[in-house]
Amino acid sequence: MKVRTALLMAFVVLVAIICSGCTSIELEGVSVEDGDIEEYAEPIAENTLQGLNEKNYTKFSANFNPTMKKAIPEDLFLELTDIVHDEVGNYTSKELAEITVTERHSAVVYNVVFENEPEGAIFRLIFIEKDGERELKGMWIDSPKMRKRLALER
C-alpha cells in the first residue's frame, strides 16, 4: 500500500508541476471561450467527485483519457477512496475558483467542501485539446487532512 500511496503522491506532484507555469484568468474576466471550458468541465468534475463518493470507478474514470486510466487503475482508485473517506468524508459541494489556459492545456480549479474537512479542499482538473476534442489528462485533490495523511504514510 505504501508503494501505491507513493505513486499517487508522485502523480499529484507531476500535475502540480505541469500547472505551475500557468497564468490564471480572473473569473470576472472570463471570456466566451473560458465559459465554454467551465461549461465543459463542470459536469466532469461533478461526475468524478460523485464517483469518488460512491466508490464507483466506472463513474469516477468515465472522462479519463487512456493515460489517466493507466495512471489510476481501479485498485489504486479504491485505495484513494479509502484515504479520502477516512480523512475528509464525502464530497458535498464545489465552487469554481479559477480557470487557467495555456497553449498546451486548460486547468479548472474548484474549492470543494467535504464533510469532515473544515479547511476545505482544492480540486483541479487538467484538460488538453487533442484532435479538436478536450480530454481529461490530470486530476488533483488537495486537502490539509489528506496531505497530512499521505506525508505520514511516506
Stockholm file with secondary structure:
# STOCKHOLM 1.0

chainA/1-154         MKVRTALLMAFVVLVAIICSGCTSIELEGVSVEDGDIEEYAEPIAENTLQGLNEKNYTKFSANFNPTMKKAIPEDLFLELTDIVHDEVGNYTSKELAEITVTERHSAVVYNVVFENEPEGAIFRLIFIEKDGERELKGMWIDSPKMRKRLALER
#=GR chainA/1-154 SS CHHHHHHHHHHHHHHHHHHTTCCEECGGGCCHHHHHHHHHHHHHHHHHHHHHHHTCHHHHTTTBCHHHHHHSCHHHHHHHHHHHHHHTCCEEEEEEEEEEECSSCEEEEEEEEETTCTTCEEEEEEEEEETTEEEEEEEEEECHHHHHHHHHHC
#=GC SS_cons         CHHHHHHHHHHHHHHHHHHTTCCEECGGGCCHHHHHHHHHHHHHHHHHHHHHHHTCHHHHTTTBCHHHHHHSCHHHHHHHHHHHHHHTCCEEEEEEEEEEECSSCEEEEEEEEETTCTTCEEEEEEEEEETTEEEEEEEEEECHHHHHHHHHHC
//
